[in-house]
Amino acid sequence: MAPSYTLEIDAQIPVRDGTRLSANIWRPRHEEPVPVILIRTPYGKDDSQLIYSSDPNMYSFLEAGYAIVRQETRGTFHSEDIFYPYAGDGEDGADTIRWLRDQPWCNGDVGMWGQSYMGMVQWAVAATGVEGLKAIATAQASADFYRAHWYSPGGAMSLDTSLCWVSLIVFNKLRRDLADGDLSVLADLEEVARILTSGSALTEVLPTSYHPVLHRHAPWLAEVFAHPSRDDYWKAYSPLEHLERVEVPALSIAGWYDTFLTETLRAHTGMRSRAAHADARDGQRLIIGPWGHAPEFVTGDFPDRQFGPAAGMRYADLTTAHRAFLDHWVKGDTTALDGIPPVRIFVMGIDQWRDETAWPLPDTAYTDFHLSADGPANTAAGGGTLALSPAPAEQRDSYLYNPLRPVPSVGGAILALDQTVHAGPSDQSAVEAREDVLCFTGPVLDEPIEVTGHVSVTLHVSSSARDTDFTGKLVDVHPDGRAILLCEGIQRMRYRESLDAPRPMEPGTVYEVTIEMAATSNVFLPGHRIRLEVSSSNFPRYDRNTNTGGEISAESAADMVSAVNTVHHGPAHPSRLTLPVIRR
């Protein structure tokens, strides 16, 4: 039986400067013009699994009367020119949409779909205001390319995310070179494969970013690392700077353990208030599950915490969610979203999906849990506590942060491309046994406490160094002793006032600083305890601060110095964990 669609391989789509971008085009086998779903990817267009078995199931869109265009971005695989991240993605996508609208088989209406970088390019295209784009559907993506992809909201480099991604891009580039007959790349290809499959490879990079093979084949990497501040270089690439130009609704999908969660939420809330018109503002939709970034974790089943069969992306039925959203905005089916709420989240602890009217949740009560101590707070066995009122007297807890002995990343929002390294809700017990980790733990709960929303910790800190980092982790301590990570963050002290205006610290001076710790949704059940971890490193999730105040990416291991870091708490220094408690 003949398929109900036609397939054109390596269609050449010209853009404004004459560069030809390669695409595969699937079209329903009939003559009537149809709407198009455009997918722009740097990862290759020829993997049929991405069409037939991914979530959403794109084959079902063919059956529903859409054409699908999967295009390779500039300089990748079969597309011409040289790849440079983000450069031209908005204009290339807009030119592609203009080309599509001129085709007799396109009815002029285009939607976009894609995960990760494929979601980022959607934001770039939407910010151009190109005619014909009706909606975007992004998953685990960011509308700001500085934060999350390369650097954290607190200014530390997102080392795991950036170098894993660069390694993948270079690996694909070397495969392309090899296919073109360049046998000289074989040794480099083997080295990049080692980086992608070795859990220890990232920790070999001292102190942060330099790897000769990656820099040799990604010459733009040096320019990226030359801009550690969120300066004009990054602002020029940020669709988040231009949400007022965006005229289309967006469906945003995220995971509680995805590296792009904070930026997904920032784009969602930004669009709700700043988008070009009411349809775009009111048309935002949000889905968040208990997922990491890498596809092997889309089941919601992790080594240290299992959320049950309902947690999987397939159970969440993202195909139906995408169909309803795109049918409404691209096909014009005004009933397609009837009965579907604007926000759907998976609540951990009770491990259930729940529909909501808005994000942040309207019934959020931001509640401060103050840091205190009955003794030194070092390690989980120490005397650090959390209470609803400040400590009655001034207290402080100190530790030695040695960047040559950083606190290791255990789970959390890492890419985990290596199968021996796990993202997500990992047990932090081994980390909490370290003297350079302060632990502040609340009492055993008699009643459940739901925490859903943005989490932050405000610390009063001092250091012997001119620059250092402070980290925070929210942990759910189970009755069996497991300390399950929920969310985390870091603040580079030179960026405590602004990401684009670094200022050194004065050693010994006390500063108030707030650490963004992303977001979560978790019910702390009776018998559990709430815990906050504070330290100064989380490596290789983030790069290590060398404590010198110099340019971290230019320094070597020999330049690193240790710092004595102190957290102050009490009436004059109300250090506190702020949780979004839901009262219903």
Secondary structure, DSSP 8 states (H G I E B T S, - for coil): ---SEEEEEEEEEE-TTS-EEEEEEEEESSSS-EEEEEEEESS-S--THHHHTSSS-HHHHHHTT-EEEEEE-TTSTTS-S---TTTTHHHHHHHHHHHHHTSTTEEEEEEEEEETHHHHHHHHHHTTT-TTEEEEEEES--S-SSBTTTB-TTS-B-HHHHHHHHHHHHHHHHHHHHHTT-GGGHHHHHHHHHHHH-TTTGGGSSSSS--HHHHHH-THHHHHHT--S--HHHHTT-GGGGGGG--S-EEEEEETT-TTHHHHHHHHHHHHHHSSSHHHHHT-EEEEES--SSGGGTT-B-SS-B--GGGSHHHHTHHHHHHHHHIIIII--TTTTTT--SEEEEEBTTTEEEEESSSS-TTEEEEEEEEEESS--BSTTS-EEEESS--SS-EEEEEEE-TTS--B--SBS----STTS--BS-B-TTGGGSTT-EEEE----SS-EEEEEEEEEEEEEEESSSS-EEEEEEEEE-TTS-EEEEEEEEEEGGGSS-TTS-----TT--EEEEEEEEEEEEEE-TT-EEEEEEES--BTTS----SSSS-GGG--GGG---EEEEEEESSSS--EEEEEEE--
